[in-house]
Amino acid sequence: MAPGRFITFEGGEAGGKSTQIQRLADQLRAHGHLVRVLREPGGTPLGEKIRHLLKHDPDGRGMAAETELLLMNASRAELVRQVIRPALAAGEFVLCDRFFDSTTAYQTFGRQLDAAAVRSVIEFAVGDTHPDLTLLLWLPRAEARRRLQQRNAETAPAEDRFELEQEAFFERVEAGYRALAAAEPQRVRLVDATPDVATVASQIWAEVSRLLA
């Protein structure tokens, strides 16, 4: 059996990752592929509890940046061993909403933690499990803010600790993603997330088609 493929989706808030992951999953299934859709933090029962603590639980407010880093990667270590590796070994396509690039962008650049320390924690959590392709959905901050305001007005979602950060934090995260794309252009592919959903999906399918080829 041929091994599966591991595709991750990255980017700031309101870039449409969840929508595009589902569209890609449907396309891949239509082409006869087995597909597993995951998210980070989360993806396992333990990981979902960590996700709630990191994003929504009032007890998580004000946690140290180092605590955040370790909790993120505790969830990740569980996901890699319990779900991602078995799925890839079974020949599935694994699509994950965020993976270790988010930690580089949010904890190294956003929280300004030591880059070498963050890399060490990530490497311990994931071992040799790395994405075959990372789709970085790129959305200017002004548009991201507009979309977040519209979404919050329409759905009143649960308070997200990360969305409450100051603008300077998100500017550092954006710089982190730019640095990642520049450092690994073969793996990290920029996708313009400003057009309509169908246009963005076409960009994504073009990148995935290259991987399939």
N, C-alpha and C positions, 0 to 999 in steps of 0.2 A: 504494500500500500504506500502510495506517495505521501510524504509528510504534508501537513496543512500549511497554511500561510497565516501570518500574524500581521494585521493591519491596525494601526492606532490612529485616532483622531485627536488633534490638539488645537489649541487656540484659546483666546480669552473668552469672557462671558458673552453670551447672546450671539455666538457665531453660527448657531444652527447645527451643532454637532449631532445632537440626538436625532433630529430629523434626517440628516444626511446618512447617518449610520443605518437607520432603518431602510432607507431607499436603497442603499448599497446592498444590504442583506437580501432584500427582495430580488434585486438584479442577479446577485450571485446564485441564489436558490433557483431562479428561473433558468440559469445556465447549468443546473444540475449539481451544484456544490452544497455540501453540508456547511451550515454557518452557525457560529455561536456568537451572540452579542453580549458584551460585558460592559461594566463601567467601573471607574475608579474615583475615589476609594469605594470599595464595595465588591460585589460580585460573588461573595460567599456569605453564609449566615453571620460569621464572625466579622467579615469585612463590612457588612451593612451596619452592624452595631457601631463599628469604628467610624463609619461615614457619618452616622447621626451625631456622634460626639464631636467630630471635627467641624461639621457644618451647621448643625441646628440646635444641639443641646445647650441650654444656658450654662451648664457646668463647663462647657468648652470655651466660653468667652475668656479672653485674656490669657489663654495658655501660652507657655513659652514657645518660641519658634523651634527650639530643639525638640520639644515634646511633639509638636505638630509634625516635624520631619519623621520622627520615629514611629508615630502612629500611622502616618501615610504608608510607610514602608512595611510596617507590620501587616497591614491590610494587603499590600502588594505581594509580600512573601507568601501569604496564604493563598491568594488568587493564582499566583504562578504555579504553585505546587499542587493545589487541589483541582484546578480547572484548566488553566492555559496549557500546561505541558501535556496532560492527558488528551485534551482536544486536538492539539497539533499532531500528536502521535497517532490519533485516529483518523487523520486526514482532513480535519475540519478547517474551515476558514474562521479565524478568531478576529472579531472586530471589537476593539475596546475604546470606549470613550475615556480618553486620557490614559497615560502610562508614565514612565519615568521622566519623559521630557517635561511634564507638568511640574515635577519636583524641581528640576533644574530652573525652570522659569519662575515658579512661585516661591520656592524656599531659598535657592541660591540668589537669584536676582531680586525677587520681591522682598523676602525677609532679610536678605543680605547675610546669609550664613556662609561660612567658609566653604568654598567650592570643592576643595579636596575632601573635606569631611562629608559633604553631601554625596559626592561620587562614591565614596567608600560605603556609605550606608546603602545606596542604590545597588551597587555591585553585590553586596551581601544578600540583598533581598531578591534579586532577579537571577544571579548567576549568569549563565550563557543564554538566557531567554530574552532575545531582543527582537523588536519589530522588523519585519521584512520591508515595510513601507509605513511612513508616517505622513498623514495628510494634515497639514497645518492650515486651518481655516482662518484666513486673515481678514479682520474687520477693524476699521479705524475706530478709535476710542469714542469719538463723537457719535458714530452710528451705533456702537455698542450701548452707550448710555441711553440713546433714544429707544432702542429696542427693549432694554431692561425696564425703562419707565413704562412703556406700552404694555409689556407682559405683566408687570406688577399691577398695573391698573386694571387689567382684564381678568387676572386669575387669583390675585392676592396669595402668592405662594408663601410657604414657610420661610421665616427669616433665615438668610444664609450669611454666616459669619464672614465669608470672603467678600461677598458683595458689599459689605459695609466698610471696606477698606477705603483709605484716602486715594485720591487720584494719583498721587506720586507713586504709590504702591503699584498701581496698574501700569503706569508708564515704565516702571522697572521691569515688570513682567513682560510687557511688550518688547522691550529691549532684549530680554532673555530669549524670547522666541526668535527674534531676528538673528541673534548670535547663533542659535542652534541651526537655523536654516542655512546660514552662511558656512557653518562648520561641517555639516553633513548634507550637502545638496542632493546626493544620490538617494538617500533614504528619506529625508525630510523635504516634502514637496509642498510648495506654497499654493494654496487654492484661494482665489478671490471670493470672499463670502458676502460681498455686497450685492450681487444681482439676485434675481428671483431664485426660488428653490430649484426649479428645473434646470436652470443654467448652471448653478453650482453643482448639481448632481452630474451634469454632463462633463464638467471639468474633472470631477472625481473619477468617473468611469473611464475617462481617457487615461488617467494615471494608473488605475488598477489594471486596465487592459495591457499596459506595458509590462506590469508585473506578471500577468497571466501568460504573456507571450514569451 
